[in-house]
């Protein structure tokens, strides 16, 4: 089965990292098109042997991208197109249908009560989503919460399938050496109590609540991993509350997915410049610019994870923290809230206010640093299980939509030669279908002809 994944962008967000991890475990040929640009996650995908194209779309209303997307899909002769995130779902469904692909699946990664992917949810946004949803074969919800919201919108129940996000738990196993190295790099005392959070610095994540809570607890540090429009405001808030020396905003970091190349024994993660690795420049936190602590090392540096968001669609960062043995304080996390309490005994749900978070943090800090056993919830969301569920859905949808139609034949000279797939296979250079040509590495330039 030839599949194409269409996603809005490939920055280091949760949906983008999830796509990369998923493709390592799906035993089908898969290519990726980003509507905007092939950013940070694209480097890792290419290192994994995946063909990636960025269309350079300039905004939601850049309609010129649609014919380019249609041409790329038509040239690839795909059996199935799978879209991710709102803009890609809208444009991708239209393009796939116009290109003649009959099996079109969309995953809804981030749908809140009042916001979608961090933006206000308007009547027009909902109407456009529902109009294009009818062009697809089905919609995947990453949690029961999202499935219920889709049904409330009017998406027929039989078209909604719940396939949760998956996690590579071994990637986040606690490493005391990484803890010490990350704290030393960030200038955090080895004996300080550290609360932390991972996510985009946007209003919906409500990390300002965490800054206020930590400011009220002398000696407690806050480590926030991520970037976004709220970064400057959070730094100002920390200064205003006299906690600037205890609030560490380290920016966007890689490492949620294991690199394709070995990390050469570094406790912090992948050396800069290696395939699939971090490419941060030298900063105050990393003056040599040699190895910036990646997400597993930064989780190791924490003592408790906080997730103050009231509109989480799944809660992947919470699962990663639990896999790292951290206790968690969260306001909403469907991945945990939909399970029995015994499946995540280290996760504490609190109210949305600053006083509730402050009180919970005070209790955890009084207990001191501790690591917990990895709970059953983490095993429930193993990436292998997620891939199996999705592959089964692919097969069912493809069989249903092609029952009375002849599937498209594979092109004689496909624009996306199939690289080696599977989590245990090493990435290798892609090769053109034309006999006699030398092997060459995967590059988005290979796809440009198909979009002209």
SEDO-46752 format. One record per residue: x, y, z of N, C-alpha, C, O in turn. Coordinates in steps of 0.001 Angstrom, whole numbers, plus 500000, padded with zeros to 6 digits. Each point is the difference from the previous one (the first is absolute). Layout:
N
XYZXYZXYZXYZ/...
END
This chain:
452
500842498803500000499158501197500000500879501250500000500899500139500829/498830500764498234500729501264499930499179501071500707498856500255499624/501719500372501394499276501007500765500741501328499962501228500046499935/497999501026500108500548501347500098499427500664501237498788499989500217/502090500592500594499567500776501160500136501478499671501072500459499605/497850500278500556499995501444499773499801500668501349499029499715500701/501892501177499667499957500664501298500235501489499792500674500396499049/498777500424501827500096501449499811501449500460499966500385500742499096/500423498840501861501410500365500051500787498907500686499430499000500436/501870501182499663500851498986500633500916500625501039501166499620500115/498305501346500649500711500499501166499981498945501094499352498963499857/501354501297501233500158498983501047498812499972500950500168500162501208/498629499632498253498804499886500821499640498554500263500616499085499453/498376500713501394499617498650500369499489499174498834500390498842499852/498738501730499308499462499255498861501100499643499007500007498910499429/500919502019500375501089499776499050500944498897500490500404499132499227/499941500912502061500864498959500562499288498651500001500613498957499770/498076501082500493499230498763499997499989499367498612500082498779499870/499818502047499100500031499478498632501328499314499715500024498910499428/501070501711500962501307499384499750500122498655500719500468499020499421/499109500943501841500082498755500758499105498934499375500386498835499905/498430501563499675499060499050499415500544499382498719499860498797499779/500761502023499378500502499484498722501094498959500194500209499156499128/500486500889501995501016498979500280499374498636500264500672498974499893/498043501012500449499363498747500396498892499554499053499382498959500224/500356501809498723499009499590499010500705499277498850500828500608499321/498870498121500443500692499237498948499412500250498617499744499060499246/500043502211500427499523500368498666500879501127499482500606500734500781/499463499401497891500756501103499416499272501303500301498811500120499706/501874500852500871499379501267500376500875501169499584501216499976500190/498162501045499243500650501260499676499282501105500760498885499804500485/501751501354499619499443501106500786500063501294499201501021500310499385/497884500441500626499975501357499459499569500947501112498968499789500637/501828501261499596499637501065500931499479501174499183500660500440499059/498169500068501290499437501111499230500885501232500075500158500712499008/500421499549502161500820501200500166501444499693499637500365500035498825/500451499668502160501412499743499745500428498699500670499424499591501008/501568499779498433500560498781500580501023500409501058501189500129499707/498341500073501520500841500547501060500680498902500814500399498972499454/499731501252501870500848499170500863499745498504499866500943499224499845/497796500365500211499703498567499967500317499402498629500259498801499893/499723502023499066500335499499498660501413499438499955500252499005499321/500670501625501399501382499486500014500035498580500544500689499135499461/498563500635501610499956498663500565499322499002499083500448498860499876/498468501565499478499310499111499065500917499591498856500040498832499612/500691502129499856500914499682498900501113499073500464500432499114499263/500030501098501970501022499097500538499455498588500156500753499028499952/497926500861500237499360498691500107499750499366498635499575498847499925/500685501895498992499780499470498665498660500349499392499585499378499022/499722501615501543498677500391499510500136501163499028500756500937500257/498521499011498629499970501106499056499117501110500561498886499737500451/501603501499499524499280501138500577500012501166499023501022500290499378/497840500372500492499891501205499180499304501090500798498976499745500633/501569501470499345499322501166500554499455500842498867500751500381499102/497940499924500917499378500750498912500206501504500120499786500727499029/500625499755502141500236501425500158498734500831500064500016501173499627/498901498252500833498729500712500111500145501169500963500549499842501090/498961501339498512500250501222500769498914500317501023500207500871500846/498675498474499109498922500277500941498783499164499666499982499288498996/498992500799501852498804499185499804499328500248498655499345499106499464/500811502099499984499301500359498762500911499979498768499665500574498964/501463498777501154500919499884498863499504498876499090500519498884500033/498473501427499160499350498979499173500903499451498905499716498946499431/501371501761500272500915499513498964500644498680500396500492499266499143/499507500427502159500596498741500448499140498801499617500509498887499873/498189501333499942499103498872499731500337499271498702500129498776500026/500019501912498842500363499243498781501357499312500100500192498931499422/500752501669501305501301499333500175499827498708500787500618498983499685/498540501065501338499751498803500800499277498939499172500325498816500091/498717501592499116499273499049499145500964499293499051499935498781499835/500956501987499542500948499398499052500924499004500688500297498939499451/500158501403501753500895499089500720499288498704500366500581498920499897/498165501185500529499241498803500367499717499150498763500137498777500030/499473501877498898499695499260498768501245499281499472499914498859499547/501229501804500513501236499393499501500416498800500837500599499060499476/499095500958501806500406498908500875499142498764499914500402498940500477/498384501168498906499105498840499868499803499301501343500223498796500121/499363501957500871499889499440501351498726499186500182498966500291499399/501129498691501439498828499220500392499215500715501093498780499863500092/501928500901500733499359500636501151500710501309500313501228500069499961/497999500969500348500546501270500472499523500217501431498808499901500291/502133500395500593499714500192501426500412501421500369501169500361499868/497878500446500592500279501400500314500075500225501506499396499271500786/501364501764499598500217500309501417499954501511500215500641500749499263/498621499694501720499829501400500402499035500721499052499851499624498837/499504501409501683498824500598499366500219500406498543499269499549499119/501727501296500619500182500497498637500276498861499027499478499985498885/501344499065501543500312498863499133498774499122499780499832499426498924/499313500467502085498782499204499834499075500638498970499424499304499165/500430502025500893499133500698499051500556499894498581499316499519499097/501922500929500707500596499979498665500280498574499529499812499681498826/500635499469502087500378498644499615498832499167499518500133499245499036/498710500880501628498827499242499555499558500436498605499702499171499139/500261502149500654499600500515498687500970499516498920499584499497498957/501706500664501308501011499632499005499981498507499703500108499592498844/499756499596502194500006498552499798498831499567499127500161499169499107/498668501391501151498830499641499197500168500446498546499692499249499074/500795501971500735500192500494498636501097499225499269500001499925498771/500933499498501993501073499201499395499571498562499749500757499218499426/498027500425501003499483498668499729500258498962501068499755498816499770/500737501590501402500225499046501094498677499775500724499345500958500412/500263497792499741498703499691500595500057499787501510498993500186500682/502155499432499847500116499760501438500734501172500628501206500160499817/498060500655500922500548501223500582499658500021501485498830500019500383/502193499978500430499845499942501452500601501253500617501029500491499535/498333500029501510500523501178500697500134499691501479499154499311500570/501906501196500060500135499890501453499801501370500617500639500973499602/498465499092501378499774501239500741500848499937501267499688499257500931/501379501525499095500958499972501105499664500985501112500349499767501157/498974501336498505499876501078500985498698500760499809499936500960499231/499035498607501468498685500637499916499468500240501403499658499053500708/500271502210499697499485500354501315498563500481499921499388499996498932/500079500422502218498631500522500028499912501341499283499030500270499292/501975500558500892499963501361499447501145500290499041499996501035499335/500983498069500582501158500228499138500324498731499214499702498888500434/500909501304498408500532498888499222501434500351499636500260501012499349/500658498147501076501437500224499774500433501386500475500795500677499349/498662499729501807500414501257500613499312501236499473500244501096500502/498888498760498484499303501152499432498521499951500368499440498915500156/499914502260499987498570500018500346499166499214498990500230500061498793/498817499216501727499130499177499173498766500817499617499181500323500860/500686500005497874498893500820499521498981499137499256500259498840499679/498566501761500055498976499278499244500501499672498596499706498930499468/501052501992499934500540499756498671501015498873499984500027499188499075/500813500767501962500995498929500105499318498643500066500403499050499328/498556500877501494499272498738500147499286499620498704500028498837499597/499334502129499751499261499716498768500926499477498904499660499052499293/501516501574500571500952499556498982500503498598500314500157499176499098/500097500554502175500463498673500398498960498945499634500336498971499413/498390501286500938498947499020499745499768499798498506499731498884499554/500372502199499673499799499883498555501061499117499363499691499181499135/501545500981501284501074499191499410500074498615500629500508499068499376/498992500781501854500012498682500639499231498995499168500352498821499966/498605501631499366499173499105499188500752499455498789499588499008499399/501508501642500250500800499533498865500907498834500381500521499308499126/499669500474502170500883498944500460499269498693500242498773499936499928/501994499029500358499434498686500295499688499851501478499041499326500373/501772501308500472499828499884501448500892501023500683500891500587499386/498846499611501907500821500897500812500476499255501235499217499330500674/502063500792499615500583499401501201500063501047501100500473501115499778/499054498529501394500133500841501187501070499385500883500035498783500176/500845502053500385501099499460500802499573499672501424500793499459500771/497964500858499591499496499663501327498482499919499942499379500483499053/500028498901501969498549499949500082499398501381500125498900500254499508/501822500644501155499540501381500147499836500661498639498989500653499743/502000499181499383499933500586498662498911499325499177499301500666499236/500546498028500910498944499292499272498630500556500374499157500205499127/500617500039502158498719500561500446499776501393499424498885500334499599/502169500482500355499859501356499457499666499964498514499187500791499522/501443498289499748499698499876498572498544499604499786499336500534499112/500169498539501691498595499600499884499073501155500357498967500198499361/501411500563501665499196501165500374499939501026498873498999500698499835/502074499384499398500027500906498844499044499544498903499531500811499200/500184497903500766499152499471498946500672498991499101499407499571499010/501823500032501305500653498945499225499332498671500356499942499658501181/499555499586497850499314498741500300500879499045500806501196499866499741/498192499479501233500751499108500891500751498925499244501121499645500366/498259499826498564500644498908499271501239500452499244500775499166499533/499423502141500341501179500520499299501106500414500963501062500449499570/498694499402501734500986500402501006500634498757500613499294499122500496/502029500801499471500744498865500553501029500536500989500722500948499692/499348498458501478500963500439501007501262499148499918499970498793500241/501128501851499416501321499361499997500919500931500783500356501064499495/500033498571501710500774500923500835501418500208499488500527499191499236/500069501892501192501425500206499748500794498883500658499522499350500930/501677500437498589500861498972500568501289500583500544500369501128499673/500305498109501148501228500467500641501059498903499969499692498818500157/501547501585499641501155499106500094500554500161501411500892500814500235/498578498412500693500289500210501419501482499892500325500504500736500848/500195498357498489501423499810500298500804501271499755501033500215500634/498503500619498460500704501243499675500085500931501203500920500814500085/498131499077500851499914500943501113500420499397501341499804500612501050/500768498196498908500443499356501242500965500914500753500910500577499405/498887499550501899500797500943500801501477499627499997500371498838500167/500463502187499638501450499832499953500634501001500968500010501197499715/500518498341501424500604500924500968501139500833499416500179501157500381/500595498260498693501093500764499388499453501148499154500547501103500009/498372498630499264499377501059499201499430501085500900500044501181499653/499427498435501492499458500975500961501095500955500462499823501218499989/501298498220500412501102500829500494500555500898498900500284501174500237/499870498270498554500566500782498898499074501136499586500457501115499752/498242498605500173499047501032499589499935501121501028499965501176499636/500019498472501631499952501039501041501265500854499976499940501219500163/501187498141499636501251500761499936499984500950498808500429501149500113/499079498377498752499954500831498800499081501200500176500290501083499492/498600498734501225499013501063500168500252500868501226499302500991500213/501687498646500590500289500784501190499002499792501121499799500895500821/499575497945499228499045499672501061500729499210501084500634498992499688/499297501431501570500688499272501078499598498529500028498846499655499744/502107499495500564499746498555499959498968499576501027499341498975499830/500507501817501256499067499623501051498710500816499978499192499893500922/500600500919498044498775500806499908498820499120499605500160498997499305/498651501397501153498783499304499571499498500693498740499804501215499985/499986497994498947499693500573498688498657499490499482499806498801499802/499280502131499985498765499706499273500255500290498532500814500863499671/498503498431499449500254500219498579498779499753499151499045499347500421/501002501189498370498934499782499034500569499989498599501016500638499725/498324498634499388500430499901498605498819500345499106498923499421500139/501275501520498946498919500341499078500209501352499363500903500747500377/498261499560498659500037501300499341499670501093501002499097499850500824/501639501246499101499748501124500901498928500889499371500286501044499415/498479498501500730498825500699499480499014500174501149500083499278500993/498985501669498890499072500250501111499262498756500477499790499832501202/499811499290497873499224498832500380500720499042500927499350499251500730/501978500750499262500756499114500895500019500527501433500255499243500937/499477502051499237499853500619501322501245499822500889499878499779501204/501301500317498200501219499871500794500220501203500915500829499941500908/498433501155498861500078501120500937499550499575501387500491500523501000/498573498527499068499556499460501290501157499320500718500147500136501214/500676499132498037501154499329500599501026501011500491500594499811501061/499622501269498175500943501041500432499529500617501309500802500190500915/497914500126499189499462500613501223500103499041501188500317500412501116/499414498315498634500061499020501086501421499847500522500217499987501212/500748499899497890501396499842500412500510501260500689500778499914500951/498795501247498581500428501254500628499579500064501461500648500665500807/498268498646499534499505500002501379500682498952500871499699499897501189/501212499328498240500662498916500733501508500222499971500663499539499071/499889501146501910501444500301500011500844498734499852499744498984500646/501256501100498499500918498882499811499597499031498913500829499214499542/497909500820500027499540499100498942500296500636498640499749501188499797/500783498018499278500306500473498652498941499504499016499312499011500251/500573501699498621499089499607498929500785499899498700500680500945499600/499221497908499745500688499742498734498950499784498912499298498989500002/500596501964499068499025499903498915500710499714498685500903500732499597/498679498201499744500603499558498746499011500252498870498935499385499951/501416501508499154499120500334498894500170501450499621500645500769500712/498777499599498170500083501382499535498634500430499509499101499175499836/500744502116499932498729500505499524499821501461500335500887500610500599/497983499966499028499782501442500155499941500485501439500134501199500245/499671497904500713499899500411501401501343500016500725500056500324501186/501017499333498124501289499874500694500424501312500658500387500003501169/499549501100498106500412501290500564499103500397501160500481500530501002/498215499220498874499067500353501072500272499180501258499901500523501110/500436498214498733500314499156501156501280500473500682500090500003501228/500898500398497973501242500526500578499730501288500773500551500203501082/498601500670498364499650501245500704499267499709501294500259500636501021/498831498410498942499248499636501202500932499477501084499848500341501173/501116498829498434500959499473500976500802501126500638500230499990501209/500200500982497984500740501143500548499118500823500935500434500405501079/498342499836498505499081500810500791499725499366501361499794500703500990/500205497969499054499699499294501240501261499634500773499932499277500995/501213501217498555501245499767500719500513498582499915500724499546500887/498910499743498052500402498592499874500803499741498734500117498854499565/500440502199499837500706499834498728501165499028500107500301499286499044/500358500678502113501153499109500155499582498552500233500843499104500024/497849500666500149499510498634500240499104499488498872499532498863500051/500230501955498948499179499583498857500905499872498777500608500981499571/499480497833499877500918499689498903499188499702498737499316498980499920/500766501912499104499323499829498715501047499563498980500743500831499477/499317497894500246501113499470499203499690499901498514500865499615499213/497913500726500394499664499979498587499634498619499495499878499042500763/499952500888497930499626498754499346501175499039500006501122500377499662/498621498394500718501046498979500015499530498753499273498810499688499961/502137499622499475499734498768499270500098498831500978500214500186501198/499626498615498266500273498817500800498791499215500439500153498951500626/498617501526499064498827499217500357499996498670499253499450499009500481/501176500979498326500177498773499222501488499702499952500810500900499776/499554497846500432501410499625499991500629500343498658499361499817498964/501887500680501027500656500346498735500285498765499169500090498887500519/500049501328498189500332498894499102501434499549500196500321498828499802/500556502113500594501404499680500243500234499906501497499296500663500761/501676498531499697500294499909501418500407501345500569500537500850499289/499204499341502010500323501266500659501420500014500552500346500883500784/500471498163498824501419499965500374500213500076501509500974500589500469/498121498818500274500203499890501435499722501248500796500182499984501217/499388501092498168499726501223500745498769499829500868498971499545499502/501092500802501788498804499911500835498957501032499629498830499850500352/501577501203498936499064501072499667499197499707498749498907500542499834/501604498612499276499278499706498774500902500011498798501182499670500092/498257500712498774500694499917498727500938501171499785499592501143500208/501663498622499380500882501118499670499428500823498859499364499459499095/500857501825500946499543500861498914500645499573498697501187499681499939/497986500323499012500526499713498674499852498547499592500245499672498839/499356499425502088499795498620499601498621499861499398499111500785500329/500672498220498781498695499849499366498907499807501038500124499176500906/498809501593498953498880499878500912500251500647501324499161499890500893/501964500787499284500337500551501297499633501445500166499435500622499101/500894499917502071499732501381500365500935500914499219501152499642499753/498368501526499859500844500933499264499987501381500627500189500991499294/499593499105502024500011501298500661501375500648499893501026499323500067/498978501988499768501243500749500051500420500173501456499251499662500916/501954500868499288500466500264501354499084501010500671499603500992499389/500063498753501871499140500888500778500608500176501378501029499406500325/498316501421500478500477500182501372499934498693500773500836499728500862/498138499453498809499870498718500687500957498950499444500282498999500658/500215501232498129500872499026499330501114500766499298500028500055498770/500895500540501993500962500930499434500890499410498923500470500733499129/499772497985500902500869499406498994499238499610498742500604499711498967/498056500280501124499212499606498834500262498570499582499746499642498850/500754499535502048500372498647499638498887499006500170499678499266499066/499719500690502115498890499087500250498988500718500884500283500282501164/498569500009498304498927500572500802499201498844500581499662499056499286/500036501014502001499244498929500640498684499789499266499266500954499743/500440497801499923498770499667499303498900499687501005500230499995501210/498573499745498272498841499842500871500179498896501047499674500248501161/500824498548498513500179499003501057500926500473501119499731499741501173/501361500950498478500914500512501024499347501098500828500228500085501207/498964500752498156499326501073500724498925499447500928499788500535501088/499534498400498496499061499338500908500742499395501186499512500027501130/501669499430498603500804499448501093500388501075501003500158499719501188/499997501521498334500383501107500883498851500476500872500224500726500969/498545498878498706498822500434500757499702499057501161500477498866500049/498713501646500889499525499190501123498491499792499963499490499062500615/499796501794498678498563499858499816499635500706498696500571501037499664/498477498392499611499532500615498754498662500685500253499125499443500663/500723501771498805498733500713500132499402500223498613500711500323499049/497978499500500853499275500218498743498731500778500328498963499399500280/501108501952499688498865500817500439498902500203498953498992500639500304/501165498844498488499035500244498931498622499451500353499876498926500588/499100501826499044498624499549500218499398499372498749498860499539500039/501879500431498850499442499515498739500939499033499283500171500097498785/500430498987501936500853499010499350499153499028499181498912499598500412/501608500038498429499318499020499158500403498576500354499216499067499828/501999500766500663500508498676500375500865500087501247499663499412501028/501444501312498896500890500129501146501266499185499853500410499312500934/500221500760497886501195499203499734501143500369500938500745499122500436/499406502164499880501081500421500892499848499383501385500995499684500653/497775500146499794499759499363501297500430498537499957500619499507500942/499055499796497967500411498601499874501514499859499977500552499086500612/500119501818498683501459499955499948500591500213501389500990499363500359/498409501527500421500472500230501367499794498761500861500876499642500787/497984499704499073499752498771500755500988498911499599500450499226500844/499890500714497862500990499026499534501371500285500586500822499094500138/499430502179500209501268500389500621499982499806501512500975500320500681/497919499156499845499910499754501434499631501217500818500189500006501217/499286501032498137499649501228500712498576499949500530499114499461499337/500651501098501858498624500301500385499493501147499135500788500820499529/497910499238500261499415500989499094498840500711500682499192499381500692/500740501930499102498853500799500425499364500550498730500649500724499245/498094498941500516499358500444498762498584500498500265499347499608500968/500205501268498141498620500493500067499102499133499123498955499531500452/501443500256498307499309499056499117501041499175499253501047500508499600/498645498217500222500866499112499218499166498789499608499970499012500733/499345501046498111499142498885499608500695498645500020499374498993500331/501908500962499321500721498724499993499974499330501367500014498773500096/499949502034500962499971499481501367498587500017500566499579499044500650/499690502038499104498665500150500583499032498924499531499035499694500699/501209499723498122499107498975499459500344498595500493499352499033499601/501653500844501256500429498702500528499641499878501479499750501010500659/500221497768499868499829499823501445501135500678500766501123500082499502/498592500399501698501004500698500804501238499142500232501115500518500059/498690498164500075501126499110500285500997499928498851501131499555500196/498471500873498612500910499936498855501045501106500012501010499903499302/498760501147501483500970501101500086499970500583501409499571501138500187/500883498091500811499916500473501388500848501230500281499762500699500985/501225499577498167500854501162500224499478501276499387500653501040500088/498165498904499281499413501184499360498920500583500900499070499301500402/501058501971499907499046500696500871499253501054499194500612500892499412/498073499003500564499187500996499292499580501097500976499520499717501098/500665501536498490499676501138500861499112500977499237499826499883498786/499620501074501937499195501041499383500862500946499190501227499947500087/498146500926499120500747500846499067500655501231500609500791500664499330/498903499657501911500512501236500578501436499909500493500523498912500240/500110502259499908501363500056500543500074499448501418500955499289500310/498075501005500577500084499458501367500054498476500036500742499427500798/498471499904498335500005498535499988501356499454499562500519499059500600/500046501528498362501307499542499530501080500289501033500886499175500223/499044501988500404500990500361501022499958499018501157501042499549500475/497752500117499981499856499073501125500544498620499644500686499372500807/499009500159497990500492498684499589501519499994499888500648499043500424/499927502020499008501458500084499892500657500060501369501051499395500215/498337501330500707500564500102501353500073498614500645500989499663500652/497961499539499161499977498646500567501088499129499380500705499282500709/499430500781497975501020499190499323501407500436500404500871499159500224/499353502147499868501329500491500376500360499565501411501163499711500283/497848500238500603500255499575501377500424498533500060500748499603500893/498779499600498163500385498583499952501415499817499461500648498988500267/499820501990498981501337499910499432500021499241498690498985499460499561/502186500506499820500159499338498702499791498500500141500511499381500933/498745500044498152499765498551500002499668499555498584499470500771499200/500847497987500507499643499410498714498994498893500257500132499238500958/498865500679498182498938499021500156500135498893498957500596500213498944/498853498608501345499978498949498971499167500462498800499039500752500154/501337498797498671499224500340498802498621499350500121499911498783500164/499010502006499757498660499460500259499423499246498808500498500133498882/498447499071501351499371499242498907499503500881498856499946499546498857/499689501705501431499495500893498946500996500130498857499606500068498836/501666499967501487501022500167498960500016498792499068500130500152498785/499739498660501777499988498796499162498748499945499118500045499470498890/498859501069501596498765500026499208500184500783498697499355499715498990/501535501273501055500182500877498845501312499727499269500592500913499426/499859497847500593501217499636499265499809500296498517498943499708499440/502064500863499928499892500393498595499712498802499102499356500153498962/501108498657501417499734498809499192498494499711499934499484499602498956/499818500603502168498552499772500018499287501024499129499076499665499259/501362501583500837499390501047499183500171499701498517499053500124499223/502156499481500384500261499690498594499148498826499524499490500021498880/500351498961501959499177498850499627498542500412499781499359499562499045/500128501285501851498612500454499862499806500812498723499002499845499296/501957501014500418499881500842498817500124499174498722499274500233499034/501640498807500962500167499145498823498725499210499722499605499833498846/499755499685502215498743499274499842498917500906499417499217499575499150/500745501679501312499027500951499467500287500309498532499078500075499187/502193500102500474500376500200498596499422498879499131499376500255498970/500838498521501459499581498845499202498482499971499833499499499746498904/499768500515502183498538499970499931499460501100499086499121499757499173/501414501449500983499521501114499185500335499793498526499178500261499122/502038499266500619500412499799498603499155498916499342499613500128498839/500102498804501905499170498931499450498591500505499705499410499646498979/500053501178501915498637500506499821499895500958498825499024499962499250/501977500897500586499912501024498949500405499483498632499708500634498986/500961498223500974500428499454498700499226498749499619500337499341499017/498632500324501747499259498764499744499421499966498590499938498943499373/499636502226500130499389500047498670500813500829499015499501500416498954/501770499818501403500846500804499126501361499342499866500483499365500937/500128500783497917501358499504499798500976500982500608499985501173499627/500872498396501300500949500930500612500998500514498984500273499317499012/500284501877501203500976500558499058501249499138499920500504499511501011/499984500314497770501212499203499818501212500795500444500018501228499916/500994498060500556501241500680500383500644500582498754500019499341498960/500513501881501114500622500614498828501271499271499607500677499410500842/499645500637497860501217499338499522501240500639500594500978499313500296/498986502000499880501130500724500573499482500882501128499865501210499821/499844498204501338499376500769501081500896501137500473501222499854500052/498168501281500295500800501134500474500509499807501415500841500767500468/498648498199500230500406499752501384500486498562500125499215499161500442/502015500491499203500473498622500169499889499577501453500252500794500906/499374497961499314499748499533501358501292499716500737500780499152499567/499468501548501554501171499696500817499719498817500909498872499513500075/502157500033500610499817498930500971499083500470501107500107501143500445/498988497996500013499061500379501037500176499093501202500700498990499940/498646501390501161499989499161501181500913500521501068501050500567499697/498567499249501581500772500572501094501375499399500181500861500620500623/499372498175498844501295499359500234500954500187498824501163499603500072/498351500995498856500843500166498823500754501310500072499450501012500434/501797498980499148500791501218499968499615500830498782499789499437498926/500115501878501207499716500833498834501089499822498944501171499798500323/498425500278498420500976499875498924499646500999498906498872500491499962/502065499818499153499687500948498934498874499485499120499909498804499721/499226502124499842498955499629499056500627499810498621501102500479499735/498179498813499389500555499745498660498907500201498963498861499577500197/501484501058498720499030500188498930499607498656499401500745499023500080/498069500948499318499539498779499349500708499771498669499996498884499482/500609502158499964500653499859498699501265499160500121500881500344500789/499238498568498456501196499148500110501261500768499626499984500879499139/501109498767501533501297500538499647500379501280500694501162500401499940/497893500268500728500343501238500689500624499680501349499597499031500644/501373501757499801500623499753501297499049500341501129499102500824499825/501083498552501338499147500332501139500244501432500435501095500536499831/497867500081500733500132501361500498499171500145501258499061499238500230/501282501724500565499287500175501256498654500655499757499811500720499019/499250499020501893498669500573499905500071501507500067500710500553500840/498562500121498283499997501463500024498690500499499429499451499407499071/500045501693501492498718500516499543500048500489498560498949500146499376/502232500113500073500079500441498610499475498923499053499557500310498894/500489498421501535499513498915499161498520500168499674499533499466498994/499731501252501821498560500067499870499528501242499271498819500098499667/502066500853500074499557501274499451499373499863498623499039500700499684/501498498400499491499461499861498656498529499615500027499225500405499134/500396498807501872498619499535500078499037501119500351498797499859499780/501700501263500764499107501072500435499897501122498992499241500946500213/501507498977498688499991501088499015498865499860498997499856500836499109/
END
